[in-house]
Amino acid sequence: QVQLVESGGGLVQPGGSLRLSCAASRIIFRIYVMGWYRQAPGKQRELVADISSNGMTNYTDSVKGRFTISRDNAKKTVALQMNSLKPEDTAVYYCNARSGLSNYWGQGTQVTVSQ
């Protein structure tokens, strides 16, 4: 069974930084598009950033210039470096892996940006 395990969430003050990491197992990691999504209370889950198998990245407008997604195919990990965090970045962040009809989710990690 495919597993995606997120780590790195927590509480941070506005303007601070966090680095999320997702470790994948039982998956041919290199062929998957890896992404980070987030869901705030009362809102729909939204794409934050994704990275293709060959390293092409895509970001939602609200995080451009602040967040950076990266992947390590050898270690089967994907990371999200989040800088200049804002209160509106508060959400549960989910790791996602997709390829064709296959679509997998991690359990999520809470990120809270508050004084």
N, C-alpha and C positions, 0 to 999 in steps of 0.2 A: 504494500500500500504506500502510495506517495505521501511523503510528509514534508511540510514546510513549517519551519519553526522560527518565529520572529524573536528578536531580543533588542534591547537598547532603549525602550521607551522610558518615560518618567516625567517628572515635574521639572520645568525649567522656567526661568523668568523671561519676559519679553526681551528680545535682542540676543538671547542665548542660542546655544547650539546643541543638537543631539545627533547621534549617528545610529540609525536602525540597521540591523543585519538580519538576513533570512538565510537559513541553511536548509538545503533541499536534500532529500534522500530518496532512493528507489525511483530515480528519474533520469532519463537521458538529458541532462541539464542543458547541454550545449544547443539543443534544437529548439528550446522553448523561449518564447518571449517572456521576460520576467518583468513584473510590475509591482508598484506600490499603489494601493488605494487607501482611501480614508472615509470614515463615516462619523460625522458629528451627531450629537443627539438631535433627533427630530428631522434629520436630513438624509438624503439618499447617499449611498456609497458613490464616491467619485474617484476617477483616475487621478493620481498625483503625478506619476511618472512611469515610463516603461523603457525597456532597453531590449533591442532585438538580439538575435543570436550572433549577429556580426557587429554589435556594439552601437547601433544607431539608437539615439535617445529621443524621447518625446516628453514634454512637460506641460502640465496645465498652466495657463497664463499666470495664475496667482502665485506660483512658486518659482517662476523663471528668474534666474539670477540669484536665487537663495538656496535652492536644493540641487543636489547632484546625485544622480543614480549611477551605479557602477556594478559590474559583475566580474566574478572570477570563475571561469568555467572549470578550472582544475579543482578548485575547492568546493564547487557547487554552491556558491554563495552570491547573494545580491545585497547591496548596501544602499542606503539612502542617507546622505549627509545633508542635514538640515541646519542652515545658518539663518541668522536674523529672524528668529522665530517670532511669530505674532500670536496674540490670543486667538485669532480666528483659525490658527493651525491646530487648535485643540480638537482631537478626534481619536478614534481607534484606527490604527494603521494596520492594513492587511497586506501580506505578501501574496502575489498571484503568479501562477505559471500557466501559460496557455500555448497550445500548439494544435492546430486543426480543431478537432472536436474535443480535445482534452483540455480541461480547465480545472485547476486546483487552487485551493485557498489555505492560507495559514489561519491560526486561531485569533490573531490580532494582538497588538500591543498598544497600550494607552499612552498617548502623548498629551500632556497638559501644559499649556503655556499661561502662566499666571504670576502675579506679584507675590 
